[in-house]
Amino acid sequence: MNVVARERIINPPLLADLIRERARRTPNRLALRFEGASHTYSQVNERSNRAAQALMALDLKPGDRVAWLARNVGTFWPVLFGAIKIGVVLTPINWRLAPAEVTAILSDSQARLFITEQMFLDQLRSVDDFQPPRTFVLESGKENCFDRFIDEREAVEPDYRPTSDDVVVQLYTSGTTGLPKGVVLTNRCYHALGAAGAELGVVLPKSDDESILHALPHFHVAGVNFGVMGFSRGMPIIQHRQFDPAAIVKEAQGPTPLTTFLVPAMVMMILEAAKAMNAPLDRFVGVSYGAAPMPEPLLDAAIREFRNAEFTQFYGMTETSGGASVLDWRDHGAGKKQRLSAGKPLPGAVIKICDPATGEELPQGEVGEIVIRNGYIMNGYWNRPDATAEAIREGWYWSGDAGYYDENGFLYVVDRIKDMIISGGENIYPAELENVLASHPAILEAAVIGVADEKWGEVVTAIVVKRPAAELSREDVIDFLRPKIASFKLPKTIAFMDALPRNPSGKILKTSLRKMWAPTGPIGARRDPA
């Protein structure tokens, strides 16, 4: 383990002190690079003070929410730290949502201030009765420009002293299974999560010039966390406005060693872009991933192409501040069974497998619901005591994920409990079939869902995306699956799409697929292939 890098980690009890301490220790070190502009830690800290003064000038008080609807602009980081310094809560909103969905979250957050990009504000004006709070626009340069408003303030440290219970950020769930809920994460959460990461030694720089390539959306917990990791470890953040595979491949042609966090869908697109550009990915020395399963064929391809990178998988959810377990790079080797697992619990975390109906803990090897207890579980859902009580019971967070432990203590995430298919009384986990389908050379990706059926209760439906120019029939898919899985798991329906619907976190929207392939959905998909 890189002892020097580990000792360089800063993890204060209050997140506001992270940028203060980093500016004190290494004021002139590069902290952030965004579209040609570079900022030192001293400059980011000074601008965070200006942002704090700007928010106070707008009469914002501790606990007030500030809604943020923007792509990954560089201003996000000083505003985040500035808000934390005065106890104001930044609430990033998913900018890929439909305008009506955005306004619903904006209303739910009870934000007193709205900061956005002009392009999104124009879209929101199409919503009937849209009445936002006081609004500023980023990067416009005009009178209502928030960047300009910040820069007109003095860089004076605010007098407010946060507490460990002060909320750092309010992040909304992806809404794949229902209406998004505001997850409340405090200083306590981030300090405990930071301590776990420091103890385990994750994302440690291997050289003094190693930088974080950041392209995850700021409204995602991993997008916030990976940036905080960069500040904590003194690693410069190369901020991309949004995920662009070709731009990332181009970035990797420079001299800087890079580490990044990607969801599997991003990995796949980067590999495709690198192949199209005939460009190597040798400058990546670290690839962290999570938020969705990584099929083994994709993992093999990624390890082959990111040949100098150490791979680390993080399993967690917004409700656990993004943390629960980690699969170390040493466990990713070819032939190792545990490379398909979610690793082992982070320091300070206890994870057990329980029967979702009875709540009883299940023995090793049995599949049940993954239940988590640690110091970084959310305070709860914003203004949703009913949903909070359902999710957190006696200090344990019930994840909704199905999983089990193997004989060596590795945690395996099988699927979402709600995604499990019950066909003819048999439990079928879509992820198992999706992993097999991913190994077909003509299949780019696939999703498996259950569709209501009078005879069987549910039948298995596979939606397949073919690789460009690939020839593949429904019969080919069934013939490929038949020797690899039990006959009762074979799909009754095979359908093809050009692309699978995803949320901005890279998760496949199976709720959308179920609606599309409900009994009243597409006609002509072949039934009963066996």
C-alpha positions in Angstrom: 0.0 0.0 0.0 1.2 3.5 -0.8 1.8 4.7 2.7 2.8 8.3 1.6 -0.4 8.6 -0.4 -2.5 7.3 2.4 -1.0 9.7 4.9 -1.9 12.5 2.5 -5.6 11.9 2.9 -7.5 14.6 4.7 -10.8 13.6 6.3 -12.0 16.2 8.7 -15.2 15.7 10.7 -16.7 18.7 8.9 -16.6 18.6 5.1 -16.2 22.4 4.9 -12.8 22.0 6.6 -11.6 19.8 3.8 -11.1 22.6 1.3 -9.8 25.0 4.1 -7.2 22.4 5.1 -6.2 21.5 1.6 -5.8 25.3 0.8 -3.6 25.6 3.9 -1.4 22.7 3.2 -1.0 23.0 -0.6 -2.3 26.4 -1.6 -0.6 26.5 -5.0 -1.3 23.0 -6.1 -3.7 22.4 -9.0 -7.1 21.5 -7.7 -9.5 21.8 -10.6 -9.2 22.0 -14.4 -12.3 22.8 -16.4 -12.4 23.6 -20.1 -9.1 25.4 -20.2 -9.3 27.1 -16.8 -7.1 25.9 -14.0 -7.7 26.6 -10.3 -5.5 26.0 -7.3 -6.7 24.8 -3.9 -6.3 28.4 -2.6 -8.4 29.7 -5.4 -11.1 27.1 -5.0 -11.3 27.9 -1.3 -11.4 31.6 -1.9 -14.2 31.2 -4.4 -16.1 28.9 -2.0 -16.0 31.9 0.5 -17.3 34.2 -2.2 -20.1 31.6 -2.9 -20.9 31.5 0.8 -21.1 35.3 0.9 -23.3 35.3 -2.2 -25.7 32.8 -0.6 -25.9 34.8 2.6 -26.5 38.0 0.6 -29.6 36.3 -0.8 -30.8 35.8 2.8 -30.3 32.1 2.8 -30.1 30.4 6.3 -28.8 27.1 7.6 -31.0 24.3 6.4 -32.3 26.2 3.3 -32.2 24.2 0.1 -30.6 25.5 -3.1 -31.8 23.6 -6.2 -29.0 23.1 -8.8 -29.9 22.1 -12.4 -26.7 22.0 -14.5 -24.2 19.9 -16.3 -20.8 19.4 -14.7 -19.7 23.0 -14.7 -16.6 23.8 -12.7 -18.5 26.3 -10.5 -20.2 23.4 -8.8 -17.3 22.6 -6.4 -16.8 26.1 -4.9 -20.6 26.5 -4.6 -20.9 23.1 -2.9 -18.2 24.0 -0.4 -19.5 27.5 0.1 -23.0 26.2 0.8 -21.6 23.6 3.3 -19.7 26.4 5.1 -22.9 28.2 6.0 -25.2 25.1 6.5 -27.1 25.6 3.3 -28.0 22.4 1.4 -27.2 22.1 -2.3 -29.8 19.9 -4.1 -28.6 18.9 -7.5 -31.4 17.8 -9.9 -31.1 15.3 -12.8 -30.9 17.5 -15.9 -31.9 14.7 -18.2 -35.4 14.4 -16.6 -38.4 15.8 -18.5 -39.4 19.3 -17.5 -42.4 18.2 -15.5 -40.2 15.8 -13.6 -37.7 18.5 -12.8 -40.4 20.9 -11.6 -41.8 18.1 -9.3 -38.4 17.7 -7.7 -37.9 21.4 -7.5 -41.3 21.7 -5.6 -40.5 18.7 -3.4 -37.1 20.2 -2.3 -38.8 23.5 -1.2 -35.8 25.3 -2.5 -35.4 29.0 -1.8 -33.0 29.5 -4.6 -32.7 27.9 -8.1 -29.4 27.9 -10.0 -29.5 26.5 -13.6 -28.2 26.8 -17.1 -30.2 28.9 -19.6 -31.0 25.9 -21.8 -32.8 24.1 -19.0 -34.6 27.2 -17.8 -36.0 27.6 -21.3 -37.3 24.0 -21.3 -38.9 24.4 -17.9 -41.0 27.4 -19.1 -43.0 25.0 -21.1 -44.5 23.5 -17.9 -47.9 25.0 -16.9 -47.8 27.1 -13.8 -44.0 26.9 -13.5 -43.2 29.2 -10.6 -39.6 28.8 -9.5 -38.0 30.5 -6.5 -35.5 33.3 -7.1 -33.5 32.1 -10.1 -29.9 32.6 -11.3 -28.3 31.4 -14.6 -24.8 30.0 -14.8 -22.2 31.3 -17.3 -24.5 33.8 -19.0 -22.5 36.9 -18.0 -25.7 38.8 -17.7 -27.3 40.5 -14.7 -28.8 37.2 -13.4 -25.5 35.3 -13.9 -24.6 33.4 -10.7 -20.9 33.2 -11.5 -20.8 37.0 -11.8 -22.8 37.4 -8.6 -20.3 35.1 -6.8 -17.3 37.0 -8.1 -18.6 40.3 -6.9 -18.5 39.1 -3.3 -15.6 39.4 -1.0 -13.6 36.2 -0.2 -14.3 36.3 3.5 -14.6 33.2 5.6 -18.2 33.0 7.0 -18.6 32.9 10.8 -21.0 30.0 10.8 -19.6 26.8 12.3 -21.4 23.6 10.9 -22.0 20.6 13.1 -21.8 16.9 12.3 -25.6 16.8 11.9 -25.6 19.5 9.3 -26.8 18.3 5.9 -24.1 18.4 3.3 -26.2 17.5 0.2 -29.6 16.3 -0.7 -29.5 13.9 -3.6 -32.6 12.5 -5.3 -32.9 8.8 -6.1 -33.0 7.8 -9.7 -36.7 7.0 -9.6 -36.4 3.6 -11.4 -39.0 2.1 -9.1 -41.1 5.1 -8.3 -41.1 8.9 -7.7 -37.6 10.2 -6.8 -37.0 10.8 -3.1 -34.6 13.3 -1.6 -31.8 11.5 0.3 -30.4 13.6 3.2 -26.6 13.1 3.7 -24.8 14.9 6.6 -21.3 15.7 7.6 -21.4 12.6 9.8 -22.1 10.4 6.7 -19.2 11.9 4.7 -16.7 11.7 7.6 -17.6 8.0 8.4 -17.4 7.1 4.7 -14.1 8.9 4.3 -12.7 7.1 7.3 -13.7 3.8 5.8 -12.1 4.6 2.5 -8.9 5.9 4.2 -8.6 2.7 6.3 -9.0 0.5 3.3 -6.7 2.6 1.2 -9.0 3.0 -1.8 -8.2 5.4 -4.7 -4.7 6.2 -3.6 -2.6 8.1 -6.1 0.4 6.2 -7.4 2.3 9.3 -8.5 2.3 12.9 -7.6 0.8 14.0 -10.9 -2.1 11.4 -11.0 -5.4 13.2 -11.7 -9.0 12.4 -11.5 -10.9 12.4 -14.8 -14.4 13.3 -13.6 -17.4 12.8 -16.0 -20.0 11.4 -13.6 -23.1 13.7 -13.2 -23.0 15.9 -10.1 -26.5 14.9 -9.2 -25.3 11.3 -8.7 -23.8 10.2 -5.3 -20.7 8.8 -7.0 -20.3 12.1 -8.9 -20.2 14.0 -5.6 -18.1 11.4 -3.8 -15.4 11.0 -6.4 -14.8 14.7 -6.5 -14.6 14.8 -2.7 -12.1 11.9 -2.9 -10.0 14.0 -5.2 -10.0 17.0 -2.8 -9.3 14.6 0.1 -6.3 13.0 -1.6 -4.9 16.1 -3.1 -5.5 14.8 -6.6 -6.3 17.4 -9.3 -9.8 17.0 -10.8 -10.1 17.2 -14.6 -13.8 18.1 -14.9 -15.7 17.2 -18.0 -19.0 19.0 -18.6 -20.7 15.8 -19.4 -19.8 12.2 -20.4 -18.4 12.1 -23.9 -16.6 8.8 -24.8 -14.5 10.4 -27.6 -13.5 13.3 -25.4 -12.4 10.9 -22.6 -10.4 8.9 -25.1 -8.8 12.1 -26.3 -8.0 13.1 -22.8 -6.2 9.8 -22.2 -3.8 10.6 -25.0 -2.0 13.2 -22.9 0.8 12.7 -20.5 -1.2 12.8 -17.2 -1.8 9.5 -15.4 -5.6 9.2 -14.9 -8.0 7.6 -12.5 -11.7 7.6 -13.0 -15.1 6.3 -11.9 -17.4 4.8 -14.5 -20.6 2.9 -14.6 -20.4 -0.2 -16.8 -22.3 1.4 -19.7 -19.7 4.1 -19.7 -16.9 1.6 -19.8 -18.5 -0.1 -22.8 -18.9 3.2 -24.7 -15.3 4.2 -24.0 -14.0 0.9 -25.3 -16.1 1.4 -28.5 -14.8 4.9 -28.9 -11.2 3.9 -28.4 -11.6 1.2 -31.0 -13.1 3.6 -33.5 -10.4 6.1 -32.9 -7.6 3.5 -32.8 -6.4 5.1 -29.6 -4.9 3.4 -26.5 -6.1 3.8 -23.0 -2.7 3.3 -21.4 -2.8 6.5 -19.4 -5.5 5.2 -17.1 -3.9 3.8 -13.9 -7.1 3.4 -12.0 -10.7 2.5 -12.9 -13.4 2.4 -10.2 -16.8 1.3 -11.2 -20.3 0.6 -9.7 -24.0 1.6 -9.9 -24.8 -1.4 -12.1 -23.5 -5.0 -12.7 -20.4 -5.4 -14.8 -20.8 -8.4 -17.1 -17.7 -10.6 -17.1 -17.1 -10.3 -20.8 -17.1 -6.5 -20.5 -14.8 -6.7 -17.5 -12.4 -8.9 -19.4 -12.4 -6.5 -22.4 -11.9 -3.5 -20.0 -9.0 -5.1 -18.2 -7.4 -5.9 -21.5 -7.8 -2.4 -23.0 -7.2 -0.4 -19.8 -4.1 -2.5 -19.4 -2.3 -0.3 -16.8 -5.3 0.3 -14.6 -6.2 -1.2 -11.3 -9.9 -2.0 -11.2 -12.0 -1.4 -8.0 -15.7 -2.0 -7.7 -17.8 -0.1 -5.2 -21.2 -1.4 -4.2 -23.6 1.0 -2.4 -26.5 3.3 -3.0 -27.4 6.9 -2.4 -29.0 5.9 0.9 -25.7 4.6 2.2 -23.7 7.6 0.9 -22.6 5.4 -1.9 -20.7 3.0 0.3 -21.3 -0.6 1.5 -18.7 -3.0 0.1 -15.7 -2.9 -2.2 -14.0 -5.4 -4.5 -10.3 -4.8 -4.4 -8.2 -4.7 -7.6 -6.4 -7.8 -6.4 -9.6 -9.8 -6.7 -10.2 -8.9 -10.3 -7.8 -11.5 -11.8 -9.0 -13.9 -14.5 -10.2 -17.2 -13.1 -11.0 -15.8 -9.7 -14.5 -16.6 -8.7 -14.8 -13.5 -6.5 -14.3 -11.1 -9.5 -18.0 -11.4 -10.1 -18.8 -10.5 -6.5 -19.4 -7.1 -4.9 -16.4 -7.7 -2.6 -16.5 -7.4 1.2 -18.0 -4.9 3.5 -16.2 -1.6 4.0 -14.6 -1.0 7.4 -17.3 -0.1 9.8 -20.1 -1.7 7.7 -22.1 -4.8 8.6 -24.0 -6.5 5.8 -26.3 -9.4 6.4 -28.7 -11.4 4.2 -32.2 -11.5 5.4 -35.5 -13.1 4.4 -37.5 -10.1 3.1 -40.7 -11.6 4.4 -39.7 -12.6 8.0 -36.7 -10.5 8.5 -34.7 -13.5 9.7 -31.0 -13.7 8.8 -30.2 -16.4 6.3 -27.3 -18.8 6.3 -24.3 -18.5 3.9 -25.2 -19.4 0.3 -28.9 -18.5 0.5 -30.3 -15.6 -1.4 -32.2 -12.9 0.5 -32.4 -9.2 0.8 -29.1 -7.3 1.5 -29.4 -5.3 4.7 -26.8 -2.8 5.8 -25.7 -1.0 8.9 -22.9 1.5 9.0 -22.1 5.1 10.1 -22.9 6.6 6.7 -26.5 5.6 6.3 -28.6 8.6 5.3 -30.5 10.6 7.9 -33.6 9.7 5.9 -35.7 10.8 3.0 -36.6 14.5 2.8 -40.2 15.0 4.2 -40.9 11.3 3.8 -41.1 9.7 7.2 -43.1 6.8 5.9 -40.6 5.9 3.3 -37.7 6.4 5.8 -39.4 4.1 8.3 -39.8 1.4 5.6 -36.2 1.7 4.5 -34.4 2.0 7.9 -35.5 -0.4 10.6 -33.8 -0.4 13.9 -30.7 1.2 12.3 -30.5 -1.3 9.4 -31.0 -0.1 5.8 -33.1 -2.6 3.7 -31.6 -2.2 0.3 -34.1 -4.0 -2.0 -31.2 -5.9 -3.5 -31.1 -9.6 -3.5 -27.8 -11.2 -2.7 -25.8 -13.9 -0.8 -22.4 -14.6 0.7 -20.1 -17.3 -0.5 -17.9 -19.5 1.7 -15.1 -16.9 1.7 -17.2 -14.0 2.8 -17.6 -12.3 -0.6 -20.9 -10.6 -1.2 -22.8 -11.4 -4.4 -25.5 -9.0 -5.6 -27.9 -11.2 -7.6 -30.5 -8.6 -8.7 -33.2 -6.3 -7.4 -35.8 -8.0 -5.3 -38.5 -6.4 -7.4 -36.8 -7.5 -10.6 -36.9 -11.2 -9.7 -39.2 -13.2 -12.0 -41.5 -15.9 -10.6 -42.5 -18.2 -13.4 -44.3 -21.4 -12.7 -43.3 -21.1 -9.0 -39.6 -20.9 -9.9 -37.5 -17.9 -8.9 -35.5 -16.5 -11.9 -32.9 -13.7 -11.5 -32.6 -11.6 -14.7 -28.9 -10.7 -14.0 -27.9 -14.4 -14.4 -29.4 -14.5 -17.9 -28.0 -11.0 -18.8 -24.5 -12.1 -17.9 -24.8 -15.2 -20.2 -26.2 -13.1 -23.0 -23.4 -10.6 -22.7 -20.9 -13.3 -23.6 -22.4 -13.7 -27.1 -20.1 -12.1 -29.6 -23.0 -10.6 -31.5 -24.8 -9.0 -28.5 -23.8 -5.6 -27.3 -26.1 -5.6 -24.3 -29.3 -7.2 -23.1 -32.0 -6.8 -20.4 -34.3 -9.5 -19.1 -37.7 -8.8 -17.6 -40.7 -10.6 -16.4 -44.0 -10.1 -18.3 -47.4 -11.1 -16.8 -48.8 -14.3 -18.1 -52.1 -16.1 -17.2 -50.5 -19.6 -17.3 -47.1 -19.1 -15.7 -47.7 -15.9 -13.6 -44.7 -14.3 -15.4 -42.7 -15.3 -18.4 -39.1 -14.4 -19.2 -38.6 -11.7 -21.8 -35.1 -10.8 -23.2 -34.6 -7.5 -25.0 -31.3 -7.6 -27.0 -29.2 -4.9 -28.6 -27.0 -6.3 -31.4 -23.5 -5.2 -32.2 -23.3 -3.0 -35.3 -23.6 -5.1 -38.5 -24.1 -8.3 -36.5 -26.6 -10.9 -37.7 -28.6 -12.5 -35.0 -32.0 -14.2 -34.9 -34.3 -15.1 -32.1 -33.5 -18.7 -32.7 -29.8 -18.0 -32.5 -30.3 -16.5 -29.0 -32.3 -19.5 -27.7 -29.8 -21.9 -29.2 -27.0 -20.0 -27.5 -28.8 -20.0 -24.1 -30.1 -23.6 -24.1 -27.0 -25.4 -23.0 -26.0 -22.7 -20.5 -29.1 -22.3 -18.3 -32.0 -24.4 -17.0 -34.9 -24.8 -19.5 -37.4 -23.1 -17.2 -35.2 -19.9 -17.4 -35.3 -19.8 -21.2 -37.0 -16.6 -22.5 -40.4 -17.0 -23.9 -40.0 -13.8 -25.8 -36.9 -12.4 -27.6 -37.0 -8.9 -28.9 -34.5 -6.5 -30.4 -33.9 -2.8 -29.8 -31.4 -0.3 -31.1 -30.6 0.8 -27.5 -31.8 0.1 -24.0 -33.4 2.9 -22.1 -31.2 4.1 -19.3 -31.3 6.7 -16.6 -28.4 9.2 -16.4 -26.7 6.9 -13.8 -26.4 4.2 -16.5 -29.0 1.9 -14.9 -31.4 0.2 -17.4 -34.9 1.4 -16.9 -36.7 -1.9 -16.5 -39.9 -0.2 -15.5 -40.0 1.4 -19.0 -39.2 -2.0 -20.6 -42.0 -3.7 -18.6 -44.5 -1.1 -19.8 -43.3 -1.5 -23.4 -43.5 -5.3 -23.3 -46.7 -5.6 -21.2 -49.5 -7.7 -22.8 -50.7 -4.5 -24.6 -47.1 -3.7 -25.8 -45.2 -4.6 -29.0 -46.7 -7.3 -31.1 -44.8 -9.9 -33.1 -42.1 -10.9 -30.6 -41.8 -14.6 -30.8 -43.4 -16.6 -28.0 -42.6 -20.1 -26.7 -39.3 -20.5 -28.5 -38.8 -24.0 -27.1 
